[in-house]
Amino acid sequence: MQNGSPESPPSTPGVQLSADSTMGHLEVRGVGKIYDPEGARVEALKKCSLDIPAGDFIAIVGPSGCGKSTLLNILAGFDNLTDGDVLMDGEPLATLDDPPKPGSDRVVVFQNGALFPWKTVLQNVVYGLVVKKQMPESEANDMGMDLLARTGGLDRIAQVFPGQLSSGMQRRVEILRALINNPRILLLDEPFRAMDTVSKTNMHQHLLDIYDTYHKTVFFITHDLDEAIFLADTVVVMTTRPGTIKLRLNIDLPRPRNRHTITSQQFMELKQHAVSAVHEEAKKAFERGERELA
């Protein structure tokens, strides 16, 4: 976690976006998930436990089918669990008796884009605020323009349509659309997987800038170990199915981070510590012919 308490960024009147890092504490306690329990009984997760402090950036890595996305979907409220429970800020989020439900306190950004092509960048960013009638549209637009301006000067593309933007720029807009809802937790499911190296490098820096400014809890899924170590406070390696926690690695690289971070001796040592655990589980998955089911 970043040292010190970040100051809230300047804002225009009516903007409620918070940089409070005291919210978003997740406790995943013995979570299990079985698909088709009366038939095939595919066990995606088994006794999976994590404690994620508020404001932490946690990256989850592991072989295809290890349950990374299943765990994210449970946190997002898209899927139920078959064992254990999840707490957020001390309150039940998902239990056996009370299945999780989606909420604006947890917002997901998926690897496949989800912008509305017929809406402008600004309309996409403020869509949630407007459709839920959380504030007047004029106030939502002011908030959206303020956020766009303070995150790389994107207010210059406010009236542009997504089809006119690069994939990297579209992904930046998607993250801002999630952020404007002021969630306690950002859930990112391999958001940069399909990008070329240059675009991915740029997106890493944009995401770090957003994290350093707003300090939301981030739950980030990736197959890329370099990406995980560069971005996160904690890297968690999951086992092949059924997924459980194999290794939890504290990433004590100083923030703010930049492109020089990945060439540091400290980065290389952290990667070396993690790579054997990742390769061991990937080899098991390959030998068992695992398919990406979860």
KEVO-483093 format. One line per 2 residues: number of its first residue (from 1); their letters; for each residue x, y, z of C-alpha. Coordinates in Angstrom, 1 decimal. Layout:
NUM = a = X/Y/Z ~ ... .
This chain:
1 = mq = 0.0/0.0/0.0 ~ 1.2/3.5/-0.7 .
3 = ng = 2.7/5.2/2.3 ~ 0.8/8.2/3.8 .
5 = sp = -2.7/9.4/3.3 ~ -3.3/10.7/-0.2 .
7 = es = -5.0/14.1/-0.4 ~ -8.3/14.3/-2.2 .
9 = pp = -7.9/15.8/-5.7 ~ -9.3/19.2/-6.4 .
11 = st = -12.9/19.1/-7.6 ~ -15.6/21.3/-8.9 .
13 = pg = -18.8/22.0/-6.9 ~ -21.0/19.0/-6.6 .
15 = vq = -18.3/16.4/-7.4 ~ -18.4/13.6/-4.9 .
17 = ls = -15.6/11.4/-6.1 ~ -13.6/10.4/-3.0 .
19 = ad = -10.0/9.5/-2.5 ~ -10.8/7.8/0.9 .
21 = st = -8.7/4.7/1.3 ~ -10.4/3.5/4.4 .
23 = mg = -13.2/1.8/2.5 ~ -13.0/-1.3/0.4 .
25 = hl = -11.6/-3.9/2.9 ~ -12.3/-7.4/1.5 .
27 = ev = -12.2/-10.6/3.5 ~ -12.5/-13.8/1.4 .
29 = rg = -13.0/-16.6/3.9 ~ -12.8/-20.2/2.8 .
31 = vg = -14.7/-19.6/-0.5 ~ -15.5/-22.6/-2.7 .
33 = ki = -17.4/-22.8/-5.9 ~ -18.7/-26.0/-7.7 .
35 = yd = -20.4/-25.7/-11.1 ~ -23.1/-28.2/-11.8 .
37 = pe = -23.0/-29.8/-8.3 ~ -25.7/-32.4/-9.3 .
39 = ga = -23.8/-33.4/-12.4 ~ -20.3/-32.8/-13.6 .
41 = rv = -19.3/-31.2/-10.3 ~ -16.6/-28.9/-11.7 .
43 = ea = -14.8/-27.5/-8.6 ~ -13.5/-24.1/-9.6 .
45 = lk = -12.5/-22.8/-6.1 ~ -11.7/-24.6/-2.9 .
47 = kc = -11.1/-23.0/0.5 ~ -9.9/-19.8/-1.1 .
49 = sl = -9.0/-17.2/1.6 ~ -7.7/-13.6/1.2 .
51 = di = -7.6/-10.5/3.3 ~ -7.3/-7.4/1.2 .
53 = pa = -6.8/-4.2/3.1 ~ -8.7/-1.1/2.0 .
55 = gd = -6.8/0.8/-0.7 ~ -4.6/-2.1/-1.7 .
57 = fi = -3.9/-3.0/-5.3 ~ -4.0/-6.8/-5.5 .
59 = ai = -3.1/-8.8/-8.7 ~ -4.3/-12.4/-9.2 .
61 = vg = -2.3/-14.7/-11.5 ~ -2.5/-18.3/-12.2 .
63 = ps = -3.1/-20.8/-15.1 ~ -6.2/-20.7/-17.2 .
65 = gc = -9.1/-22.3/-15.5 ~ -7.7/-21.7/-12.0 .
67 = gk = -10.8/-19.8/-10.9 ~ -9.5/-16.2/-11.1 .
69 = st = -12.5/-15.0/-13.0 ~ -14.9/-17.1/-10.9 .
71 = ll = -13.6/-15.3/-7.8 ~ -14.0/-11.9/-9.4 .
73 = ni = -17.5/-12.7/-10.5 ~ -18.4/-13.7/-6.9 .
75 = la = -17.0/-10.4/-5.7 ~ -18.9/-8.5/-8.4 .
77 = gf = -22.2/-10.2/-7.5 ~ -22.5/-12.1/-10.8 .
79 = dn = -22.0/-15.6/-9.4 ~ -22.8/-17.3/-6.1 .
81 = lt = -20.5/-19.4/-3.9 ~ -21.0/-22.9/-2.6 .
83 = dg = -18.8/-22.6/0.5 ~ -17.4/-19.9/2.7 .
85 = dv = -18.3/-16.2/2.7 ~ -17.0/-12.8/1.7 .
87 = lm = -17.1/-9.6/3.8 ~ -16.6/-6.0/2.7 .
89 = dg = -15.8/-3.5/5.3 ~ -16.9/-5.9/7.9 .
91 = ep = -20.4/-6.5/6.4 ~ -21.5/-9.7/4.6 .
93 = la = -21.1/-9.4/0.8 ~ -21.6/-13.0/-0.2 .
95 = tl = -22.8/-16.0/2.0 ~ -24.4/-19.3/1.4 .
97 = dd = -27.7/-17.9/2.6 ~ -27.5/-14.5/1.0 .
99 = pp = -26.1/-14.7/-2.6 ~ -24.0/-11.7/-3.8 .
101 = kp = -25.7/-9.0/-5.7 ~ -24.1/-6.4/-8.1 .
103 = gs = -23.7/-3.0/-6.7 ~ -22.2/0.4/-7.5 .
105 = dr = -19.7/-0.1/-4.7 ~ -18.0/-2.7/-6.9 .
107 = vv = -17.5/-1.9/-10.6 ~ -16.0/-4.2/-13.2 .
109 = vf = -13.9/-3.5/-16.2 ~ -13.7/-6.5/-18.5 .
111 = qn = -11.1/-7.4/-21.2 ~ -13.6/-6.9/-23.9 .
113 = ga = -14.7/-3.3/-24.4 ~ -18.2/-2.3/-23.2 .
115 = lf = -18.6/1.3/-24.3 ~ -21.8/2.4/-26.1 .
117 = pw = -20.7/3.2/-29.7 ~ -23.6/5.6/-30.2 .
119 = kt = -22.7/7.7/-27.2 ~ -19.9/10.2/-26.9 .
121 = vl = -17.0/9.8/-24.4 ~ -18.7/12.1/-22.0 .
123 = qn = -22.0/10.4/-22.3 ~ -20.4/7.0/-21.7 .
125 = vv = -18.5/8.2/-18.6 ~ -21.6/9.7/-16.9 .
127 = yg = -24.0/7.0/-18.1 ~ -24.3/5.3/-14.7 .
129 = lv = -24.9/8.6/-12.8 ~ -27.6/9.7/-15.3 .
131 = vk = -29.5/6.4/-15.7 ~ -29.6/5.9/-11.9 .
133 = kq = -30.7/9.5/-11.5 ~ -28.0/10.0/-8.8 .
135 = mp = -27.7/13.7/-9.8 ~ -29.1/16.1/-12.5 .
137 = es = -27.6/15.4/-15.9 ~ -25.9/18.9/-16.0 .
139 = ea = -24.2/18.1/-12.7 ~ -23.2/14.7/-13.9 .
141 = nd = -21.7/16.3/-17.1 ~ -19.7/18.7/-15.0 .
143 = mg = -18.4/15.9/-12.9 ~ -17.5/13.9/-16.0 .
145 = md = -15.7/16.8/-17.6 ~ -13.8/17.5/-14.4 .
147 = ll = -12.7/13.8/-14.2 ~ -11.7/13.7/-17.8 .
149 = ar = -9.7/16.9/-17.5 ~ -7.8/15.6/-14.4 .
151 = tg = -6.8/12.3/-15.9 ~ -4.5/13.1/-18.8 .
153 = gl = -6.5/15.9/-20.3 ~ -9.1/13.7/-21.8 .
155 = dr = -11.7/16.5/-21.8 ~ -10.4/17.3/-25.3 .
157 = ia = -12.1/14.1/-26.5 ~ -15.3/14.5/-24.5 .
159 = qv = -17.5/14.8/-27.6 ~ -15.8/12.1/-29.6 .
161 = fp = -17.4/8.7/-30.3 ~ -15.6/5.5/-29.2 .
163 = gq = -15.2/4.2/-32.7 ~ -12.9/7.2/-33.4 .
165 = ls = -10.5/6.2/-30.5 ~ -7.7/3.7/-30.2 .
167 = sg = -8.3/0.6/-28.1 ~ -6.0/2.0/-25.3 .
169 = mq = -8.0/5.3/-25.2 ~ -11.3/3.4/-25.1 .
171 = rr = -10.0/1.4/-22.1 ~ -9.0/4.6/-20.3 .
173 = ve = -12.6/5.8/-20.8 ~ -14.0/2.6/-19.5 .
175 = il = -11.9/2.8/-16.3 ~ -13.1/6.4/-15.8 .
177 = ra = -16.7/5.3/-16.3 ~ -16.1/2.8/-13.5 .
179 = li = -14.3/5.3/-11.3 ~ -16.9/8.1/-11.6 .
181 = nn = -19.4/5.9/-9.6 ~ -17.0/6.2/-6.7 .
183 = pr = -16.8/2.5/-6.0 ~ -15.1/1.1/-3.0 .
185 = il = -13.5/-1.6/-5.2 ~ -12.4/-1.6/-8.9 .
187 = ll = -12.6/-5.1/-10.4 ~ -10.4/-5.4/-13.5 .
189 = de = -10.6/-8.7/-15.5 ~ -7.5/-8.7/-17.7 .
191 = pf = -8.3/-5.3/-19.2 ~ -5.1/-5.0/-21.2 .
193 = ra = -4.8/-8.6/-22.5 ~ -5.4/-7.9/-26.2 .
195 = md = -3.2/-4.8/-26.4 ~ 0.2/-4.4/-28.1 .
197 = tv = 3.2/-3.8/-25.9 ~ 3.3/0.0/-26.4 .
199 = sk = -0.4/0.4/-25.7 ~ -0.2/-1.8/-22.6 .
201 = tn = 2.8/0.1/-21.3 ~ 0.9/3.4/-21.6 .
203 = mh = -2.2/1.9/-20.0 ~ -0.1/0.7/-17.0 .
205 = qh = 1.1/4.2/-16.4 ~ -2.4/5.7/-16.7 .
207 = ll = -3.8/3.1/-14.3 ~ -1.0/3.8/-11.8 .
209 = di = -1.7/7.5/-12.0 ~ -5.4/6.9/-11.3 .
211 = yd = -4.5/4.6/-8.4 ~ -2.1/7.0/-6.9 .
213 = ty = -4.7/9.8/-7.1 ~ -7.8/8.0/-5.9 .
215 = hk = -6.4/5.0/-4.0 ~ -9.3/2.7/-4.5 .
217 = tv = -9.0/-1.0/-3.7 ~ -8.1/-2.7/-7.0 .
219 = ff = -8.7/-6.4/-7.7 ~ -6.8/-7.1/-10.9 .
221 = it = -6.7/-10.4/-12.9 ~ -3.9/-11.0/-15.3 .
223 = hd = -1.8/-13.8/-17.0 ~ 1.2/-11.4/-17.2 .
225 = ld = 3.5/-11.7/-14.2 ~ 5.5/-8.6/-15.1 .
227 = ea = 2.3/-6.6/-15.3 ~ 1.1/-7.9/-11.9 .
229 = if = 4.4/-7.1/-10.2 ~ 4.7/-3.6/-11.8 .
231 = la = 1.1/-2.6/-10.8 ~ 0.3/-4.2/-7.5 .
233 = dt = 1.0/-4.0/-3.8 ~ 0.3/-7.8/-3.5 .
235 = vv = 0.6/-10.5/-6.1 ~ -1.4/-13.7/-5.4 .
237 = vm = -0.6/-16.9/-7.3 ~ -3.5/-19.4/-7.5 .
239 = tt = -3.2/-23.1/-8.0 ~ -4.6/-25.0/-11.0 .
241 = rp = -8.2/-26.1/-10.5 ~ -9.6/-26.3/-7.9 .
243 = gt = -8.2/-22.8/-7.4 ~ -6.8/-21.9/-4.0 .
245 = ik = -4.0/-19.6/-2.8 ~ -0.5/-21.0/-3.5 .
247 = lr = 1.6/-17.9/-2.8 ~ 1.0/-14.3/-1.6 .
249 = ln = 3.8/-12.0/-2.5 ~ 4.3/-8.6/-1.0 .
251 = id = 5.4/-6.1/-3.7 ~ 7.4/-3.5/-1.7 .
253 = lp = 8.5/-1.5/-4.7 ~ 8.2/2.2/-4.0 .
255 = rp = 5.5/4.4/-5.5 ~ 5.0/6.2/-7.7 .
257 = rn = 6.3/3.7/-10.3 ~ 7.6/4.3/-13.8 .
259 = rh = 9.2/2.4/-16.7 ~ 12.5/2.3/-14.8 .
261 = ti = 10.9/0.2/-12.0 ~ 10.8/-3.0/-14.2 .
263 = ts = 14.6/-2.8/-14.8 ~ 15.5/-2.6/-11.1 .
265 = qq = 17.2/-5.4/-9.2 ~ 14.3/-5.4/-6.7 .
267 = fm = 11.8/-6.0/-9.4 ~ 13.9/-8.9/-10.8 .
269 = el = 14.2/-10.5/-7.4 ~ 10.4/-10.3/-6.9 .
271 = kq = 9.8/-11.8/-10.3 ~ 12.2/-14.7/-9.7 .
273 = ha = 10.5/-15.4/-6.4 ~ 7.1/-15.7/-8.1 .
275 = vs = 7.9/-17.3/-11.4 ~ 8.6/-20.8/-10.2 .
277 = av = 5.2/-20.9/-8.4 ~ 3.5/-19.7/-11.6 .
279 = he = 5.3/-22.2/-13.8 ~ 4.7/-25.1/-11.5 .
281 = ea = 0.9/-24.5/-11.6 ~ 0.9/-23.8/-15.4 .
283 = kk = 2.7/-27.1/-15.9 ~ 0.1/-29.0/-13.9 .
285 = af = -2.7/-27.4/-15.8 ~ -1.0/-28.3/-19.1 .
287 = er = -0.4/-31.9/-18.1 ~ -4.1/-32.2/-17.0 .
289 = ge = -5.3/-30.6/-20.2 ~ -7.2/-27.9/-18.3 .
291 = re = -9.5/-25.7/-20.3 ~ -10.4/-22.2/-19.4 .
293 = la = -13.7/-22.9/-17.8 ~ -13.5/-20.5/-14.9 .
